[in-house]
């Protein structure tokens, strides 16, 4: 090869690399930042000006929004099953949680990829031109080497390498027998630990941990789905209770208005004192306040349900009236609590998560125990040599297998003290002991939760019966008070008190019915069979790349 051309090539490559390094080192790393908030966003605190955001008088709040915005429906009738379905499809928290199992599965793939075979390739070119004081030494030489092969990691901890190195060298040494000279080798080598990092169980520890973590994430995701469904059910039944409560207070208001009209007629007929009108008017005003409070509570529950559902077009600020279609099913259940406790221990995701963590701890203990062993490495290399003035000649020598090399080696490393590895082993053992205690505590808490939920279900059922009986008796009392008022034996205050007693009894019955439905949900939640009770199946979400 021409000496000048080679020198020029090296010169160009050298300075090109220098220029590239200078260019990239001077680049601003801010171009890799995908989001950068402004200083005003981070530091400025904006005041809330209610006057500026108020709607001018005489302007309808609904009409003040953009005319292009699509008007929400005036009413939306939803069953409990439809509410659950909408929540699972649109809930923002579930959109996040359902992706987590997909991410966790990628960790398994990453751990398994540690045992993928690798293609190895390299090439080197060097040219030397040095003064020499001996005629036996070469002052000028060119050397080119390349290597191609495959490295195969073994799940037992070792590595097998298959390589095909080739070289070409040329020199101005007049005593060289071959000039240029080609070498072609075939090499097989294996290196394998015999103590530390040896064995299938030790080297697949990362895969097992990733699988346990994936199952833990799925258990946590299931818990999140259950919590969303539970929130939907609770809000749904409380919305039902507040809507029925509004009907009751409106009915109470109508009764008070009717009593006022009746008092005016009786006063006009001279059979009652004029003070009865004032008493009746006070009762009407008091019940009007109750309607205002009930309507506000109902709007709060509607907004809460809209938030949980997160249905597009049904924002919390929309005027859509949410009407629950499902009604309570007040059936009495005789519960075998001890059997439910055993079922809860098998089905609760909290216990399943602890069991998976305990299994992970067992694998970690075995791994860290292996890490306390000395390092004893075995290696063996088998090489076939080829040599010749041309590439084909060296290949023929290689194929004939006339020149073979064998290398066998052992290398031992014994830590003096080995305190770090022993400390990690102790830490993993302590972690498992703590987790075992946590499991016992969790089982105790779950048992208590099941017993409490069963008691709550029974007590709530008794409240349903008691409030229903109270409503019946309050209705009869009101009828009697009204008859006596017409006869002048009772005042309007007595009738108003009876009306209030009836309304309170009806409200207590409504609360008891809704709380009974919630108590059934509490029991399903405590037993760990909530998804089964709701008839729900779920799958992880794979986002679009």
Phi, psi and omega per residue, in radians:
X1 nan 2.489 -3.130
X2 -1.165 2.276 -3.068
X3 -1.135 -0.700 -3.093
X4 -1.152 -0.720 -3.121
X5 -1.139 -0.739 -3.140
X6 -1.127 -0.734 3.131
X7 -1.093 -0.744 3.117
X8 -1.103 -0.685 3.139
X9 -1.100 -0.808 3.114
X10 -1.070 -0.697 -3.125
X11 -1.103 -0.789 -3.132
X12 -1.137 -0.791 -3.130
X13 -1.094 -0.717 -3.116
X14 -1.074 -0.889 -3.084
X15 -1.252 -0.512 3.062
X16 -1.118 -0.717 3.097
X17 -1.141 -0.679 3.107
X18 -1.074 -0.778 -3.121
X19 -1.131 -0.705 3.131
X20 -1.124 -0.751 3.136
X21 -1.112 -0.727 3.120
X22 -1.120 -0.697 -3.113
X23 -1.121 -0.864 -3.081
X24 -1.244 -0.549 3.111
X25 -1.224 -0.445 3.127
X26 -1.549 -0.092 -3.138
X27 -1.232 2.566 3.123
X28 -1.413 2.143 -3.114
X29 -1.249 -0.153 3.124
X30 -1.091 -0.372 -3.130
X31 -1.183 -0.233 3.094
X32 -1.605 -0.080 3.122
X33 -1.444 2.115 -3.074
X34 -1.498 -0.395 3.126
X35 -2.510 2.256 -3.131
X36 -2.412 1.849 3.137
X37 -1.209 2.701 3.111
X38 -1.337 2.803 3.115
X39 -1.106 -0.569 3.124
X40 -1.143 -0.682 3.113
X41 -1.107 -0.611 -3.062
X42 -1.441 -0.539 -2.930
X43 -2.049 -0.478 -3.062
X44 -1.418 2.306 3.120
X45 -1.850 1.983 -3.084
X46 -1.505 2.334 3.048
X47 -1.418 2.696 3.086
X48 -1.670 2.019 3.116
X49 -1.757 1.750 -3.110
X50 -1.141 -0.608 -3.125
X51 -1.121 -0.676 -3.118
X52 -1.204 -0.566 -3.098
X53 -1.640 0.011 -3.127
X54 -1.298 2.633 3.099
X55 -1.504 2.250 -3.130
X56 -1.023 2.605 3.128
X57 -1.131 2.491 -3.121
X58 1.533 -0.070 3.128
X59 -1.837 2.215 3.135
X60 -1.207 2.288 -3.103
X61 -1.083 -0.626 -3.115
X62 -1.275 -0.598 -3.112
X63 -1.432 -0.180 -3.120
X64 -1.330 -0.266 3.091
X65 -1.322 3.036 -3.089
X66 -1.076 2.402 3.136
X67 -1.220 -0.410 -3.128
X68 -1.328 -0.320 -3.107
X69 -1.166 2.425 -3.140
X70 -1.301 2.213 -3.099
X71 -1.205 2.305 3.108
X72 -1.234 2.786 3.114
X73 -1.129 2.601 -3.135
X74 -1.181 -0.656 3.138
X75 -2.384 2.677 3.038
X76 -2.445 2.021 3.120
X77 -1.653 2.137 -3.064
X78 -2.248 2.372 2.958
X79 -1.513 2.958 3.140
X80 -1.129 -0.720 3.135
X81 -1.127 -0.700 3.110
X82 -1.137 -0.657 3.111
X83 -1.112 -0.738 3.104
X84 -1.084 -0.765 -3.109
X85 -1.084 -0.789 -3.130
X86 -1.116 -0.729 -3.129
X87 -1.094 -0.731 -3.137
X88 -1.162 -0.526 -3.097
X89 -1.461 -0.509 -2.954
X90 -2.162 -0.089 -3.096
X91 -1.134 2.270 -3.064
X92 -1.156 -0.669 -3.121
X93 -1.146 -0.671 -3.141
X94 -1.216 -0.532 3.083
X95 -1.035 -0.621 3.112
X96 -1.336 -0.830 -3.015
X97 -1.175 -0.602 -3.092
X98 -1.238 -0.251 3.087
X99 -1.482 -0.412 -3.067
X100 -1.021 -0.759 3.095
X101 -1.072 -0.603 3.102
X102 -1.118 -0.723 3.098
X103 -1.134 -0.726 -3.118
X104 -1.127 -0.589 3.113
X105 -1.145 -0.551 3.109
X106 -1.139 -0.510 3.074
X107 -1.097 -0.648 3.084
X108 -1.096 -0.796 3.127
X109 -1.055 -0.691 3.141
X110 -1.131 -0.697 3.112
X111 -1.203 -0.691 3.113
X112 -1.167 -0.512 -3.124
X113 -1.194 -0.235 3.088
X114 -1.102 -0.342 -3.111
X115 -1.841 0.315 3.047
X116 -1.354 2.527 3.092
X117 -1.230 2.600 -3.119
X118 -2.051 2.393 2.987
X119 -1.532 2.295 -3.117
X120 -1.936 2.336 3.100
X121 -2.625 2.413 3.115
X122 -2.673 2.713 3.085
X123 -2.625 2.410 -3.126
X124 -2.421 2.482 3.117
X125 -2.343 2.264 3.118
X126 -2.425 2.599 3.087
X127 -2.403 2.248 -3.136
X128 -2.100 2.551 3.095
X129 -2.544 1.644 -3.018
X130 -2.219 2.535 3.056
X131 -1.219 2.615 -3.126
X132 -2.382 2.651 -3.135
X133 -1.818 -0.088 -3.114
X134 -2.118 2.480 3.096
X135 -1.233 -0.356 3.141
X136 -1.323 -0.353 -3.106
X137 -1.587 2.636 3.082
X138 -1.598 2.354 3.089
X139 -1.575 -0.456 3.136
X140 -2.231 2.441 3.105
X141 -2.724 2.638 3.014
X142 -2.182 2.411 -3.087
X143 -2.439 2.231 3.082
X144 -2.220 2.319 3.117
X145 -2.371 2.562 3.077
X146 -2.500 2.710 -3.126
X147 -2.594 2.389 3.081
X148 -2.399 2.455 -3.129
X149 -3.048 -3.030 -3.124
X150 -2.323 2.351 3.053
X151 -1.958 2.195 -3.071
X152 -2.033 1.847 3.052
X153 -1.251 2.439 3.126
X154 -1.774 2.520 3.123
X155 -1.234 -0.163 3.059
X156 -1.543 -0.054 3.070
X157 1.976 -0.259 -3.096
X158 -1.601 -3.112 3.136
X159 -2.483 2.343 3.055
X160 -1.941 2.242 3.121
X161 -2.042 2.276 3.031
X162 -2.022 2.049 -3.017
X163 -2.310 2.682 3.083
X164 -2.321 1.425 3.140
X165 -1.402 2.490 3.102
X166 -2.392 2.520 3.126
X167 -2.392 2.742 2.999
X168 -2.431 2.219 3.133
X169 -2.325 2.525 3.141
X170 -2.453 2.425 -3.076
X171 -2.529 2.834 3.077
X172 -1.662 0.249 3.105
X173 -1.251 2.067 -3.058
X174 -1.249 -0.246 -3.124
X175 -1.614 0.025 3.132
X176 -1.208 2.249 3.140
X177 -1.211 -0.782 3.103
X178 -2.039 2.228 -3.123
X179 -2.684 1.825 0.072
X180 -1.335 2.955 -3.131
X181 -2.234 2.395 3.139
X182 -2.017 2.413 3.028
X183 -2.182 2.424 3.089
X184 -2.365 2.098 -3.097
X185 -2.103 2.708 2.974
X186 -2.137 2.164 -2.979
X187 -2.307 2.339 3.037
X188 -2.194 2.212 -3.129
X189 -2.395 2.617 3.090
X190 -2.388 2.377 3.019
X191 -2.249 2.393 -3.036
X192 -2.623 2.290 3.041
X193 -1.307 2.580 -3.140
X194 -1.890 -0.346 3.138
X195 -2.157 -1.542 3.127
X196 -1.180 2.429 -3.134
X197 1.131 0.345 3.123
X198 -1.812 2.512 3.037
X199 1.881 2.618 -3.110
X200 -1.138 -0.738 -3.087
X201 -1.096 -0.715 -3.125
X202 -1.192 -0.746 -3.030
X203 -1.421 -0.260 3.059
X204 -1.761 0.224 3.124
X205 -1.039 -0.757 -3.125
X206 -1.084 -0.647 3.123
X207 -1.167 -0.752 3.133
X208 -1.101 -0.765 3.138
X209 -1.076 -0.728 3.127
X210 -1.105 -0.669 3.111
X211 -1.200 -0.725 3.073
X212 -1.068 -0.748 -3.138
X213 -1.121 -0.657 3.094
X214 -1.087 -0.759 3.117
X215 -1.189 -0.612 3.073
X216 -1.110 -0.758 3.124
X217 -1.100 -0.689 3.100
X218 -1.128 -0.687 3.078
X219 -1.111 -0.733 3.111
X220 -1.151 -0.659 3.099
X221 -1.128 -0.720 3.096
X222 -1.069 -0.678 3.087
X223 -1.091 -0.697 3.120
X224 -1.147 -0.701 3.100
X225 -1.097 -0.758 3.125
X226 -1.068 -0.745 -3.120
X227 -1.121 -0.653 3.103
X228 -1.169 -0.786 3.119
X229 -1.091 -0.715 3.124
X230 -1.094 -0.734 3.118
X231 -1.098 -0.703 3.102
X232 -1.067 -0.822 -3.103
X233 -1.090 -0.787 -3.109
X234 -1.113 -0.813 3.139
X235 -1.123 -0.673 -3.127
X236 -1.072 -0.846 -3.093
X237 -1.255 -0.520 3.067
X238 -1.273 -0.596 3.014
X239 -1.101 -0.738 3.084
X240 -1.024 -0.788 -3.113
X241 -1.108 -0.745 -3.114
X242 -1.238 -0.575 3.075
X243 -1.169 -0.764 3.086
X244 -1.138 -0.627 3.118
X245 -1.114 -0.672 3.092
X246 -1.104 -0.684 3.080
X247 -1.087 -0.669 -3.125
X248 -1.177 -0.795 -3.103
X249 -1.208 -0.552 3.048
X250 -1.184 -0.683 3.068
X251 -1.110 -0.707 3.092
X252 -1.097 -0.669 3.088
X253 -1.123 -0.764 3.122
X254 -1.075 -0.690 3.101
X255 -1.129 -0.672 3.124
X256 -1.164 -0.695 3.091
X257 -1.108 -0.746 3.105
X258 -1.090 -0.675 3.104
X259 -1.136 -0.646 3.105
X260 -1.098 -0.771 3.113
X261 -1.112 -0.706 3.121
X262 -1.135 -0.696 3.128
X263 -1.108 -0.703 3.110
X264 -1.112 -0.680 3.117
X265 -1.155 -0.743 -3.124
X266 -1.162 -0.701 3.095
X267 -1.133 -0.691 3.112
X268 -1.137 -0.564 3.117
X269 -1.432 -0.119 3.122
X270 1.399 0.247 3.136
X271 -1.691 -0.042 3.129
X272 -2.504 2.676 3.135
X273 -1.311 2.694 -3.103
X274 -1.136 -0.392 3.135
X275 -1.096 -0.390 3.135
X276 -1.112 -0.565 3.109
X277 -1.163 -0.743 3.140
X278 -1.106 -0.726 3.117
X279 -1.101 -0.740 -3.135
X280 -1.165 -0.693 3.107
X281 -1.107 -0.689 3.088
X282 -1.096 -0.682 3.096
X283 -1.108 -0.690 3.103
X284 -1.113 -0.756 3.139
X285 -1.116 -0.702 3.127
X286 -1.101 -0.696 -3.117
X287 -1.309 -0.473 3.044
X288 -1.125 -0.681 3.059
X289 -1.093 -0.678 3.105
X290 -1.091 -0.630 3.104
X291 -1.145 -0.742 -3.139
X292 -1.065 -0.785 3.135
X293 -1.127 -0.730 -3.131
X294 -1.142 -0.688 3.107
X295 -1.136 -0.693 3.115
X296 -1.146 -0.743 3.094
X297 -1.086 -0.656 3.123
X298 -1.145 -0.719 3.105
X299 -1.109 -0.657 3.097
X300 -1.066 -0.772 -3.127
X301 -1.184 -0.619 3.104
X302 -1.131 -0.758 3.103
X303 -1.113 -0.653 3.127
X304 -1.113 -0.735 3.109
X305 -1.166 -0.690 3.108
X306 -1.092 -0.676 3.121
X307 -1.115 -0.762 -3.118
X308 -1.180 -0.679 -3.119
X309 -1.279 -0.701 3.135
X310 0.966 0.689 -3.117
X311 -1.368 2.226 3.114
X312 -1.006 2.365 -3.088
X313 1.513 -0.089 3.131
X314 -2.165 1.048 -3.127
X315 -1.225 2.847 -3.103
X316 -1.094 -0.512 -3.140
X317 -1.458 -0.040 -3.127
X318 -1.232 2.754 -3.103
X319 -1.586 0.144 -3.108
X320 -1.107 2.309 3.111
X321 -1.574 2.146 -3.133
X322 -1.580 2.132 -3.109
X323 -2.049 1.948 3.090
X324 -1.255 2.256 -3.110
X325 -1.576 -0.634 -3.125
X326 -1.238 2.547 3.138
X327 -2.088 2.725 3.131
X328 -1.053 2.642 3.107
X329 -2.065 1.468 -3.007
X330 -1.364 1.369 3.053
X331 -1.880 2.423 -3.121
X332 -1.498 2.377 -3.137
X333 -2.089 2.295 3.004
X334 -1.615 2.077 -2.975
X335 -1.840 2.290 2.977
X336 -1.620 1.640 -2.940
X337 -1.154 -0.706 -3.091
X338 -1.053 -0.683 3.113
X339 -1.201 -0.592 3.097
X340 -1.178 -0.558 3.088
X341 -1.093 -0.768 3.113
X342 -1.128 -0.692 3.107
X343 -1.117 -0.692 -3.136
X344 -1.089 -0.687 3.135
X345 -1.144 -0.407 3.137
X346 -1.573 -0.440 -2.968
X347 -1.915 -0.312 -3.076
X348 -1.203 2.263 -3.103
X349 -1.175 -0.476 3.109
X350 -1.094 -0.739 3.111
X351 -1.232 -0.662 3.096
X352 -1.084 -0.712 3.102
X353 -1.091 -0.718 3.100
X354 -1.128 -0.706 3.118
X355 -1.107 -0.695 3.095
X356 -1.150 -0.676 3.092
X357 -1.167 -0.632 3.077
X358 -1.149 -0.708 3.070
X359 -1.103 -0.667 3.075
X360 -1.132 -0.651 3.107
X361 -1.120 -0.676 3.115
X362 -1.065 -0.788 3.121
X363 -1.119 -0.676 3.139
X364 -1.160 -0.696 3.113
X365 -1.082 -0.783 3.104
X366 -1.077 -0.708 -3.126
X367 -1.146 -0.834 -3.092
X368 -1.252 -0.455 3.029
X369 -1.156 -0.695 3.086
X370 -1.121 -0.583 -3.104
X371 -1.228 -0.246 3.095
X372 -1.440 -0.135 -3.113
X373 -1.375 2.761 3.025
X374 -1.141 2.796 3.097
X375 -1.641 2.003 3.089
X376 -2.166 1.924 -3.029
X377 -1.914 2.228 3.077
X378 -1.803 2.412 3.122
X379 -2.477 2.537 3.106
X380 -2.544 2.402 3.131
X381 -2.342 2.320 3.064
X382 -2.088 2.200 -3.038
X383 -2.311 2.353 3.049
X384 -1.902 2.243 -3.031
X385 -1.773 2.471 3.032
X386 -2.321 2.456 -3.076
X387 -2.584 2.494 3.092
X388 -3.128 2.881 3.127
X389 -1.274 -0.302 3.077
X390 -2.272 2.842 -3.112
X391 -1.091 -0.748 -3.130
X392 -1.083 -0.635 3.125
X393 -1.133 -0.778 3.129
X394 -1.136 -0.592 3.124
X395 -1.172 -0.683 3.116
X396 -1.125 -0.696 3.109
X397 -1.114 -0.706 3.108
X398 -1.096 -0.774 -3.093
X399 -1.152 -0.547 3.132
X400 -1.287 -0.312 3.089
X401 1.013 0.763 3.114
X402 -1.487 -0.353 -3.094
X403 -2.216 2.004 -3.075
X404 -2.270 2.507 3.105
X405 -2.104 2.564 3.060
X406 -2.319 2.265 3.104
X407 -2.214 2.253 3.126
X408 -2.269 2.314 -3.081
X409 -2.583 2.700 3.028
X410 -2.309 2.406 3.098
X411 -2.319 2.251 -3.066
X412 -2.061 2.328 3.038
X413 -2.260 2.104 3.141
X414 -2.080 1.946 3.110
X415 -1.120 2.429 3.095
X416 -1.616 1.739 -3.072
X417 1.880 -1.001 3.083
X418 0.985 0.659 -3.037
X419 -1.216 -0.604 -3.107
X420 -1.111 -0.817 3.140
X421 -1.144 -0.709 3.120
X422 -1.155 -0.631 3.107
X423 -1.151 -0.714 3.106
X424 -1.124 -0.636 3.093
X425 -1.138 -0.789 3.121
X426 -1.097 -0.695 3.135
X427 -1.062 -0.742 3.130
X428 -1.156 -0.645 3.100
X429 -1.163 -0.752 3.116
X430 -1.115 -0.671 3.131
X431 -1.104 -0.697 3.113
X432 -1.164 -0.693 3.110
X433 -1.086 -0.721 3.100
X434 -1.129 -0.666 -3.132
X435 -1.187 -0.644 3.093
X436 -1.093 -0.724 3.081
X437 -1.132 -0.651 3.111
X438 -1.134 -0.642 3.117
X439 -1.132 -0.749 3.104
X440 -1.073 -0.733 3.115
X441 -1.128 -0.733 -3.125
X442 -1.126 -0.694 3.095
X443 -1.086 -0.711 3.112
X444 -1.107 -0.769 3.137
X445 -1.138 -0.668 3.118
X446 -1.159 -0.734 3.089
X447 -1.012 -0.804 3.139
X448 -1.090 -0.702 -3.131
X449 -1.117 -0.692 3.123
X450 -1.155 -0.806 3.126
X451 -1.072 -0.765 3.136
X452 -1.108 -0.711 -3.137
X453 -1.162 -0.687 3.101
X454 -1.134 -0.734 3.104
X455 -1.127 -0.700 3.127
X456 -1.113 -0.684 3.122
X457 -1.082 -0.776 -3.123
X458 -1.196 -0.769 -3.123
X459 -1.153 -0.638 3.112
X460 -1.161 -0.635 3.059
X461 -1.103 -0.723 3.090
X462 -1.118 -0.614 3.068
X463 -1.126 -0.661 3.096
X464 -1.057 -0.829 -3.137
X465 -1.106 -0.771 -3.092
X466 -1.164 -0.763 -3.122
X467 -1.192 -0.602 3.103
X468 -1.136 -0.758 3.089
X469 -1.120 -0.686 3.115
X470 -1.111 -0.671 3.115
X471 -1.118 -0.715 3.134
X472 -1.100 -0.806 -3.119
X473 -1.190 -0.657 3.109
X474 -1.129 -0.634 3.087
X475 -1.130 -0.712 3.104
X476 -1.162 -0.683 3.120
X477 -1.097 -0.715 3.138
X478 -1.109 -0.726 3.111
X479 -1.060 -0.728 3.127
X480 -1.163 -0.726 3.131
X481 -1.119 -0.665 3.120
X482 -1.150 -0.693 3.105
X483 -1.119 -0.739 3.140
X484 -1.219 -0.540 3.078
X485 -1.146 -0.699 3.108
X486 -1.105 -0.527 -3.138
X487 -1.539 -0.029 3.134
X488 1.424 0.242 -3.125
X489 -1.602 -0.250 3.126
X490 -2.322 2.695 3.101
X491 -1.603 2.937 3.085
X492 -1.116 -0.487 3.089
X493 -1.089 -0.697 3.110
X494 -1.115 -0.700 3.131
X495 -1.178 -0.736 3.123
X496 -1.076 -0.715 3.092
X497 -1.086 -0.690 3.109
X498 -1.158 -0.683 3.081
X499 -1.100 -0.724 3.103
X500 -1.114 -0.703 3.122
X501 -1.103 -0.690 3.101
X502 -1.150 -0.774 3.134
X503 -1.092 -0.745 3.129
X504 -1.111 -0.681 3.122
X505 -1.164 -0.704 3.111
X506 -1.169 -0.691 3.084
X507 -1.111 -0.703 3.103
X508 -1.109 -0.656 3.113
X509 -1.166 -0.712 3.114
X510 -1.114 -0.785 3.114
X511 -1.079 -0.717 -3.129
X512 -1.125 -0.698 3.129
X513 -1.131 -0.794 3.140
X514 -1.183 -0.677 3.117
X515 -1.193 -0.491 3.079
X516 -1.174 -0.711 3.072
X517 -1.130 -0.704 3.104
X518 -1.161 -0.627 3.110
X519 -1.119 -0.637 3.060
X520 -1.126 -0.669 3.073
X521 -1.156 -0.671 3.112
X522 -1.076 -0.705 3.139
X523 -1.183 -0.750 3.093
X524 -1.082 -0.649 3.116
X525 -1.183 -0.715 -3.125
X526 -1.189 -0.613 -3.116
X527 -1.371 -0.350 -3.136
X528 1.509 0.397 -3.121
X529 -2.111 0.560 -3.053
X530 -1.180 -0.769 -3.135
X531 -1.111 -0.639 3.075
X532 -1.151 -0.713 3.120
X533 -1.143 -0.563 3.139
X534 -1.534 -0.158 -3.139
X535 1.216 0.757 -3.019
X536 -1.971 2.383 2.925
X537 -2.124 2.530 -3.119
X538 -2.370 2.724 3.088
X539 -2.381 2.571 3.068
X540 -1.086 2.661 3.137
X541 -1.725 2.320 3.060
X542 -1.835 1.899 -3.095
X543 -1.175 2.726 3.026
X544 -1.197 2.381 3.126
X545 -1.362 nan nan
